[in-house]
């Protein structure tokens, strides 16, 4: 009898799970604009992260670059510095950071190092890939100086 009840219970559970529709989380333009406004004007990291994740899932963070730069500069947000680095260093064209022109590479490295200096732990993996075990690491500002010294 116990086996029969268990079998019925499992059957009901499987049947009810298989009939449920999985809803996909989609943001419409109004929702995106509201969240961006909260992020930019109130420093709302959760709103920023929600919209950035939405663009990141699409595989194209370039439309969100401007917002990431504002959050980095206005709120000194480590994740936003990293997001700027990621967008610059991984364009949708499939290039890598080494394929970028020298000024763009230096700018991307500035944002990566700045995110690391501010304590963003995900940056350390990219830093290890780029700089190896080199110590001490260059300061982020040194790449802005190098970038300004490049002659056109």
Backbone as ProteinMPNN parsed JSONL, in Angstrom:
{"seq_chain_A": "XXXXXXXXXXXXXXXXXXXXXXXXXXXXXXXXXXXXXXXXXXXXXXXXXXXXXXXXXXXXXXXXXXXXXXXXXXXXXXXXXXXXXXXXXXXXXXXXXXXXXXXXXXXXXXXXXXXXXXXXXXXXXXXXXXXXXXXXXXXXXXXXXXXXXXXX", "coords_chain_A": {"N_chain_A": [[0.809, -1.191, 0.0], [1.975, 1.256, 0.793], [3.825, 1.601, -1.225], [2.138, 1.946, -3.41], [0.839, 4.383, -2.793], [3.047, 6.073, -2.731], [3.836, 5.885, -5.401], [1.633, 7.041, -6.692], [1.751, 9.628, -5.63], [4.265, 10.531, -6.609], [3.73, 10.38, -9.344], [1.714, 12.304, -9.62], [3.15, 14.558, -8.872], [5.161, 14.665, -10.884], [3.532, 14.953, -13.15], [2.248, 17.409, -12.661], [4.443, 19.137, -12.647], [5.393, 18.907, -15.253], [3.476, 20.163, -16.758], [3.593, 22.827, -16.245], [4.278, 26.055, -17.423], [7.301, 27.561, -18.289], [8.206, 30.711, -17.49], [9.835, 33.3, -19.127], [12.112, 35.762, -18.097], [11.735, 38.958, -19.057], [12.652, 42.202, -19.897], [10.957, 45.172, -20.62], [11.205, 48.169, -22.661], [10.347, 50.392, -21.133], [10.62, 49.462, -18.481], [13.378, 49.02, -18.439], [14.317, 51.65, -18.804], [13.352, 52.887, -16.469], [14.757, 51.465, -14.493], [17.407, 52.105, -15.222], [17.342, 54.856, -14.775], [16.958, 54.894, -11.973], [19.345, 53.692, -11.21], [21.359, 55.473, -12.203], [20.603, 58.003, -11.131], [20.133, 57.556, -8.418], [22.046, 55.868, -7.556], [21.532, 53.163, -7.381], [22.511, 50.057, -7.021], [21.404, 47.494, -7.378], [19.439, 47.926, -9.315], [21.076, 48.76, -11.421], [22.612, 46.425, -11.797], [20.634, 44.592, -12.54], [19.791, 45.547, -15.072], [22.227, 45.509, -16.424], [22.78, 42.769, -16.37], [20.718, 41.859, -17.978], [21.479, 42.896, -20.512], [23.904, 41.587, -20.707], [23.172, 38.882, -20.837], [22.152, 38.846, -23.346], [24.436, 38.983, -24.745], [25.578, 41.261, -25.664], [26.935, 43.939, -24.484], [27.549, 46.447, -25.26], [25.555, 48.513, -25.821], [25.059, 49.327, -23.239], [27.294, 50.495, -22.259], [27.761, 53.294, -21.817], [26.168, 53.782, -19.527], [27.438, 52.124, -17.689], [29.89, 53.418, -17.493], [29.115, 55.85, -16.327], [28.152, 54.937, -13.834], [30.514, 53.885, -12.819], [32.212, 56.164, -12.661], [30.67, 58.138, -11.292], [29.731, 56.858, -8.959], [31.802, 55.317, -8.142], [31.802, 52.541, -8.476], [32.9, 49.325, -8.204], [32.123, 47.027, -9.749], [31.034, 48.219, -12.004], [33.268, 49.478, -13.141], [34.619, 47.184, -13.897], [32.766, 46.167, -15.733], [32.927, 48.065, -17.769], [35.559, 47.611, -18.592], [35.218, 44.949, -19.528], [33.436, 45.269, -21.685], [34.94, 46.911, -23.398], [37.192, 45.296, -23.858], [36.219, 42.987, -24.964], [34.83, 43.084, -27.577], [31.871, 42.769, -29.666], [32.746, 41.896, -32.065], [34.454, 39.852, -31.738], [37.115, 40.174, -31.226], [40.114, 40.215, -29.199], [41.594, 41.592, -26.219], [44.22, 42.015, -26.945], [44.055, 42.506, -29.62], [43.181, 45.05, -29.88], [43.651, 48.563, -30.646], [46.457, 50.453, -29.38], [45.774, 52.618, -27.621], [43.113, 52.023, -26.945], [43.467, 49.554, -25.725], [45.033, 50.285, -23.496], [43.158, 51.89, -22.185], [41.158, 50.012, -21.576], [42.65, 48.358, -19.853], [43.119, 50.157, -17.786], [40.503, 50.368, -16.679], [40.1, 47.71, -15.856], [42.166, 47.322, -13.934], [41.462, 49.328, -12.123], [38.983, 48.403, -11.191], [39.865, 46.183, -9.828], [41.544, 47.36, -7.894], [39.594, 48.574, -6.38], [38.49, 46.438, -5.16], [37.039, 44.462, -6.546], [36.437, 41.213, -6.935], [36.198, 39.457, -9.16], [37.815, 40.559, -11.072], [40.385, 39.739, -10.605], [40.93, 37.336, -11.906], [41.083, 37.95, -14.646], [43.212, 39.692, -14.485], [45.276, 37.986, -13.688], [45.441, 36.437, -16.005], [46.328, 38.335, -17.838], [48.541, 39.734, -16.704], [49.963, 37.782, -15.407], [51.909, 36.478, -12.776], [53.05, 38.764, -12.04], [54.446, 41.063, -9.887], [55.037, 44.111, -8.241], [51.668, 44.879, -9.228], [50.881, 47.086, -11.94], [49.682, 50.42, -11.338], [46.345, 51.57, -11.824], [46.066, 54.191, -12.819], [48.44, 54.563, -14.176], [48.073, 53.611, -16.713], [46.372, 55.436, -17.875], [48.101, 57.57, -18.064], [50.045, 56.497, -19.816], [48.419, 56.214, -22.037], [47.852, 58.861, -22.657], [50.3, 59.695, -23.507], [50.757, 58.672, -25.994], [51.509, 59.4, -29.256], [49.735, 60.845, -31.904]], "CA_chain_A": [[0.0, 0.0, 0.0], [2.856, 2.405, 0.84], [4.406, 1.759, -2.556], [1.104, 2.473, -4.286], [0.657, 5.799, -2.446], [4.26, 6.767, -3.183], [3.787, 5.938, -6.858], [0.608, 8.025, -7.046], [2.28, 10.937, -5.263], [5.318, 10.872, -7.568], [3.08, 10.601, -10.639], [1.045, 13.61, -9.561], [4.209, 15.571, -8.837], [5.754, 14.741, -12.214], [2.534, 15.472, -14.078], [2.025, 18.838, -12.415], [5.65, 19.867, -13.04], [5.569, 18.902, -16.704], [2.475, 21.008, -17.385], [3.831, 24.239, -15.948], [5.049, 26.784, -18.429], [8.404, 28.334, -17.74], [8.145, 32.076, -17.973], [11.144, 33.904, -19.3], [12.177, 37.11, -17.568], [12.03, 39.891, -20.13], [12.441, 43.6, -19.546], [10.556, 46.017, -21.743], [11.953, 49.431, -22.692], [9.957, 51.239, -19.999], [11.261, 48.919, -17.282], [14.815, 49.282, -18.556], [14.544, 53.081, -18.574], [13.112, 53.163, -15.045], [15.886, 50.916, -13.735], [18.599, 52.913, -15.519], [17.162, 56.115, -14.071], [17.238, 54.643, -10.54], [20.783, 53.425, -11.048], [22.149, 56.678, -12.467], [20.242, 59.136, -10.275], [20.09, 57.203, -7.0], [23.139, 54.948, -7.23], [20.916, 51.883, -7.053], [23.325, 48.995, -7.61], [20.547, 46.38, -7.811], [18.834, 48.32, -10.596], [22.168, 48.709, -12.4], [22.977, 45.031, -12.036], [19.53, 43.949, -13.263], [19.831, 45.933, -16.481], [23.472, 45.005, -17.016], [22.608, 41.324, -16.575], [19.842, 41.708, -19.134], [22.309, 43.089, -21.705], [24.945, 40.56, -20.708], [22.558, 37.644, -21.317], [21.994, 39.01, -24.794], [25.768, 38.873, -25.328], [25.987, 42.545, -26.222], [26.899, 44.961, -23.44], [27.924, 47.754, -25.823], [24.552, 49.563, -25.615], [25.021, 49.707, -21.83], [28.616, 51.021, -21.899], [27.629, 54.643, -21.28], [25.639, 53.672, -18.164], [28.497, 51.541, -16.857], [30.888, 54.46, -17.253], [28.558, 56.788, -15.349], [28.135, 54.292, -12.512], [31.905, 53.783, -12.369], [32.772, 57.478, -12.326], [29.841, 58.879, -10.34], [29.55, 56.136, -7.701], [33.02, 54.542, -7.873], [31.301, 51.178, -8.354], [33.889, 48.393, -8.753], [31.54, 46.176, -10.799], [30.86, 49.037, -13.209], [34.599, 49.584, -13.749], [34.88, 45.903, -14.555], [31.877, 46.052, -16.885], [33.508, 48.892, -18.838], [36.696, 46.819, -19.107], [34.733, 43.786, -20.269], [32.864, 45.72, -22.949], [36.026, 47.388, -24.252], [38.145, 44.232, -24.166], [35.532, 41.86, -25.605], [33.792, 43.603, -28.478], [31.056, 41.734, -30.314], [33.438, 41.448, -33.27], [35.23, 38.662, -31.42], [38.509, 40.496, -30.969], [40.548, 40.146, -27.806], [42.246, 42.827, -25.783], [45.479, 42.158, -27.68], [43.749, 42.962, -30.978], [42.791, 46.453, -29.84], [44.716, 49.543, -30.814], [47.155, 50.651, -28.119], [45.011, 53.499, -26.723], [41.934, 51.289, -26.452], [43.961, 48.523, -24.8], [45.396, 50.956, -22.248], [41.926, 52.311, -21.522], [40.549, 48.802, -21.016], [43.458, 47.926, -18.708], [42.837, 51.101, -16.697], [39.25, 49.985, -16.032], [40.3, 46.425, -15.188], [42.97, 47.521, -12.723], [40.68, 50.152, -11.19], [38.001, 47.536, -10.547], [40.626, 45.339, -8.897], [41.967, 48.22, -6.783], [38.409, 48.846, -5.566], [38.105, 45.206, -4.487], [36.17, 43.582, -7.317], [37.17, 39.943, -6.96], [36.206, 38.833, -10.487], [38.885, 41.152, -11.878], [41.676, 39.086, -10.378], [41.147, 36.268, -12.887], [41.563, 38.592, -15.864], [44.537, 40.241, -14.189], [46.217, 36.867, -13.738], [45.605, 36.06, -17.406], [47.039, 39.381, -18.574], [49.813, 40.117, -16.084], [50.625, 36.643, -14.785], [52.174, 36.655, -11.344], [53.851, 39.984, -11.941], [54.2, 41.912, -8.721], [53.693, 44.617, -7.996], [50.854, 45.216, -10.403], [50.867, 48.522, -12.23], [48.51, 51.164, -10.864], [45.409, 51.855, -12.916], [46.357, 55.506, -13.375], [49.605, 54.527, -15.061], [47.609, 53.353, -18.08], [45.86, 56.703, -18.406], [49.292, 58.352, -18.424], [50.597, 55.885, -21.033], [47.499, 56.502, -23.131], [47.99, 60.273, -23.027], [51.629, 59.914, -24.096], [50.807, 58.139, -27.363], [51.418, 60.459, -30.284], [48.842, 60.506, -33.038]], "C_chain_A": [[0.861, 1.268, 0.0], [3.449, 2.682, -0.537], [3.403, 2.367, -3.524], [0.899, 3.967, -4.036], [1.861, 6.613, -2.919], [4.257, 6.925, -4.697], [2.774, 6.976, -7.33], [1.13, 9.437, -6.765], [3.342, 11.398, -6.262], [4.718, 11.153, -8.943], [2.402, 11.96, -10.69], [2.087, 14.729, -9.606], [4.839, 15.749, -10.215], [4.788, 15.345, -13.223], [2.344, 16.969, -13.889], [3.242, 19.657, -12.821], [5.782, 19.955, -14.552], [4.567, 19.807, -17.415], [2.674, 22.493, -17.126], [4.662, 24.864, -17.057], [6.141, 27.578, -17.72], [8.338, 29.724, -18.352], [9.552, 32.654, -18.036], [11.081, 35.349, -18.823], [12.623, 38.05, -18.678], [11.729, 41.296, -19.628], [11.972, 44.342, -20.783], [11.304, 47.348, -21.638], [11.611, 50.34, -21.526], [10.627, 50.774, -18.713], [12.759, 49.201, -17.286], [15.109, 50.741, -18.241], [14.344, 53.465, -17.11], [14.293, 52.681, -14.207], [17.167, 51.709, -13.979], [18.518, 54.249, -14.782], [17.457, 55.955, -12.576], [18.716, 54.408, -10.305], [21.582, 54.721, -11.145], [21.865, 57.782, -11.455], [20.259, 58.836, -8.781], [21.229, 56.277, -6.582], [22.65, 53.565, -6.854], [21.666, 50.757, -7.773], [22.462, 47.835, -8.108], [19.894, 46.688, -9.153], [19.878, 48.254, -11.705], [22.466, 47.262, -12.783], [21.902, 44.286, -12.815], [19.605, 44.264, -14.755], [21.109, 45.428, -17.141], [23.372, 43.51, -17.291], [21.734, 41.044, -17.787], [20.64, 41.854, -20.43], [23.364, 41.992, -21.819], [24.392, 39.226, -21.209], [22.368, 37.661, -22.825], [23.34, 38.882, -25.505], [26.274, 40.172, -25.913], [25.84, 43.626, -25.163], [27.236, 46.352, -23.978], [26.846, 48.822, -25.651], [24.511, 50.091, -24.181], [26.336, 50.348, -21.366], [28.532, 52.396, -21.244], [27.165, 54.609, -19.817], [26.67, 53.085, -17.215], [29.549, 52.593, -16.519], [30.372, 55.478, -16.225], [28.577, 56.177, -13.949], [29.548, 54.152, -11.952], [32.393, 55.136, -11.87], [31.982, 58.196, -11.239], [29.786, 58.208, -8.968], [30.753, 55.266, -7.325], [32.691, 53.059, -7.663], [32.277, 50.197, -8.998], [33.351, 47.527, -9.892], [31.373, 46.948, -12.099], [32.206, 49.257, -13.905], [34.932, 48.305, -14.511], [34.018, 45.745, -15.805], [32.373, 46.893, -18.059], [34.69, 48.154, -19.451], [36.183, 45.703, -20.017], [34.184, 44.185, -21.64], [33.95, 46.188, -23.906], [36.915, 46.244, -24.736], [37.529, 43.051, -24.91], [34.439, 42.358, -26.536], [33.061, 42.468, -29.187], [31.69, 41.231, -31.605], [34.287, 40.22, -33.019], [36.71, 38.918, -31.19], [38.83, 40.276, -29.495], [41.229, 41.457, -27.461], [43.551, 43.069, -26.546], [45.277, 42.621, -29.121], [43.396, 44.445, -31.034], [43.975, 47.36, -30.166], [45.265, 49.884, -29.43], [46.373, 51.535, -27.139], [43.807, 52.769, -26.127], [42.352, 50.206, -25.459], [44.324, 49.15, -23.456], [44.158, 51.403, -21.473], [41.234, 51.118, -20.868], [41.324, 48.327, -19.782], [43.295, 48.864, -17.518], [41.582, 50.66, -15.943], [39.369, 48.648, -15.298], [41.057, 46.611, -13.877], [42.215, 48.349, -11.683], [39.642, 49.295, -10.466], [38.676, 46.642, -9.509], [41.055, 46.145, -7.671], [40.809, 48.533, -5.838], [37.835, 47.576, -4.935], [37.186, 44.279, -5.25], [36.895, 42.265, -7.569], [37.223, 39.281, -8.329], [37.348, 39.361, -11.353], [40.194, 40.395, -11.735], [41.965, 37.989, -11.402], [41.661, 36.835, -14.211], [42.961, 39.164, -15.661], [45.586, 39.141, -14.233], [46.479, 36.437, -15.174], [46.485, 37.059, -18.15], [48.435, 39.629, -18.014], [50.581, 38.948, -15.487], [50.791, 36.897, -13.297], [53.049, 37.872, -11.089], [53.459, 40.789, -10.695], [55.299, 42.948, -8.636], [52.97, 44.907, -9.301], [50.97, 46.709, -10.681], [49.592, 49.158, -11.659], [47.63, 51.503, -12.062], [45.745, 53.176, -13.605], [47.537, 55.526, -14.324], [49.193, 54.28, -16.511], [46.955, 54.584, -18.701], [47.019, 57.598, -18.845], [49.897, 57.821, -19.716], [49.724, 56.242, -22.238], [47.665, 57.949, -23.593], [49.327, 60.574, -23.692], [51.757, 59.395, -25.524], [50.594, 59.281, -28.335], [50.531, 59.962, -31.418], [49.625, 60.316, -34.303]], "O_chain_A": [[0.544, 2.237, -0.69], [3.563, 3.831, -0.962], [3.76, 3.2, -4.359], [0.795, 4.738, -4.99], [1.704, 7.714, -3.446], [4.631, 7.976, -5.217], [3.044, 7.714, -8.277], [0.961, 10.336, -7.589], [3.312, 12.544, -6.709], [5.159, 12.073, -9.633], [2.505, 12.68, -11.683], [1.909, 15.726, -10.304], [5.028, 16.88, -10.663], [5.186, 16.157, -14.057], [2.286, 17.714, -14.867], [3.084, 20.781, -13.299], [6.236, 20.972, -15.076], [4.791, 20.181, -18.566], [1.995, 23.326, -17.726], [5.619, 24.271, -17.555], [5.908, 28.187, -16.676], [8.406, 29.89, -19.57], [10.346, 32.506, -17.108], [10.123, 36.068, -19.106], [13.744, 37.953, -19.177], [10.691, 41.545, -19.016], [12.524, 44.164, -21.869], [11.962, 47.614, -20.633], [12.496, 50.998, -20.979], [11.14, 51.587, -17.945], [13.335, 49.575, -16.264], [16.043, 51.041, -17.496], [15.093, 54.283, -16.576], [14.772, 53.393, -13.325], [17.928, 51.959, -13.044], [19.513, 54.717, -14.228], [18.134, 56.797, -11.985], [19.275, 54.874, -9.311], [22.387, 55.026, -10.265], [22.793, 58.43, -10.973], [20.385, 59.749, -7.965], [21.366, 55.94, -5.406], [23.304, 52.868, -6.079], [21.481, 50.534, -8.97], [22.757, 47.253, -9.153], [19.806, 45.821, -10.022], [19.603, 47.755, -12.796], [22.557, 46.931, -13.965], [22.216, 43.444, -13.656], [19.498, 43.371, -15.596], [21.082, 44.97, -18.283], [23.829, 43.038, -18.332], [21.984, 40.099, -18.535], [20.501, 41.038, -21.341], [23.671, 41.53, -22.918], [25.082, 38.512, -21.936], [22.418, 36.625, -23.487], [23.387, 38.694, -26.721], [27.301, 40.185, -26.593], [24.752, 44.167, -24.965], [27.211, 47.329, -23.229], [27.192, 49.966, -25.354], [23.987, 51.177, -23.934], [26.467, 50.704, -20.194], [29.171, 52.63, -20.217], [27.707, 55.323, -18.973], [26.764, 53.505, -16.062], [30.04, 52.649, -15.391], [31.123, 55.913, -15.352], [28.977, 56.836, -12.989], [29.755, 54.286, -10.745], [32.931, 55.233, -10.767], [32.578, 58.806, -10.351], [29.792, 58.884, -7.939], [30.727, 54.565, -6.313], [33.243, 52.412, -6.773], [32.465, 50.229, -10.214], [34.041, 47.314, -10.888], [31.552, 46.388, -13.181], [32.274, 49.224, -15.134], [35.459, 48.345, -15.623], [34.491, 45.244, -16.825], [32.255, 46.481, -19.212], [34.815, 48.074, -20.673], [36.66, 45.538, -21.14], [34.442, 43.51, -22.636], [33.891, 45.893, -25.1], [37.339, 46.227, -25.891], [38.254, 42.204, -25.432], [33.258, 42.088, -26.315], [33.571, 41.352, -29.291], [31.226, 40.246, -32.18], [34.789, 39.605, -33.96], [37.477, 37.979, -30.981], [37.934, 40.167, -28.657], [41.413, 42.321, -28.319], [43.935, 44.218, -26.765], [46.221, 43.075, -29.768], [43.323, 45.028, -32.116], [45.134, 46.985, -29.99], [44.607, 49.631, -28.421], [46.318, 51.229, -25.947], [43.527, 52.894, -24.935], [41.663, 49.972, -24.466], [43.97, 48.619, -22.403], [44.119, 51.304, -20.247], [40.776, 51.212, -19.729], [40.721, 47.939, -18.781], [43.328, 48.423, -16.369], [41.59, 50.583, -14.715], [38.791, 48.483, -14.224], [40.634, 46.112, -12.833], [42.327, 48.087, -10.486], [39.445, 49.446, -9.26], [38.118, 46.38, -8.444], [40.942, 45.669, -6.541], [41.014, 48.734, -4.641], [36.811, 47.629, -4.253], [36.599, 43.379, -4.649], [37.858, 42.218, -8.334], [38.203, 38.603, -8.637], [37.796, 38.674, -12.271], [41.022, 40.408, -12.646], [43.126, 37.741, -11.729], [42.566, 36.269, -14.824], [43.794, 39.12, -16.566], [46.676, 39.349, -14.764], [47.611, 36.109, -15.527], [47.293, 36.672, -18.994], [49.402, 39.722, -18.77], [51.738, 39.108, -15.099], [49.912, 37.464, -12.648], [53.702, 37.983, -10.051], [52.295, 41.137, -10.496], [56.442, 42.626, -8.959], [53.59, 45.148, -10.337], [51.14, 47.504, -9.757], [48.562, 48.498, -11.523], [48.122, 51.696, -13.174], [45.711, 53.266, -14.832], [47.632, 56.404, -15.183], [49.893, 54.697, -17.434], [46.984, 54.753, -19.92], [46.935, 58.291, -19.86], [50.226, 58.597, -20.613], [50.233, 56.535, -23.32], [47.623, 58.226, -24.792], [49.471, 61.594, -24.366], [52.759, 59.654, -26.19], [49.621, 60.029, -28.241], [50.591, 58.8, -31.82], [49.045, 60.029, -35.35]]}, "name": "protein", "num_of_chains": 1, "seq": "XXXXXXXXXXXXXXXXXXXXXXXXXXXXXXXXXXXXXXXXXXXXXXXXXXXXXXXXXXXXXXXXXXXXXXXXXXXXXXXXXXXXXXXXXXXXXXXXXXXXXXXXXXXXXXXXXXXXXXXXXXXXXXXXXXXXXXXXXXXXXXXXXXXXXXXX"}
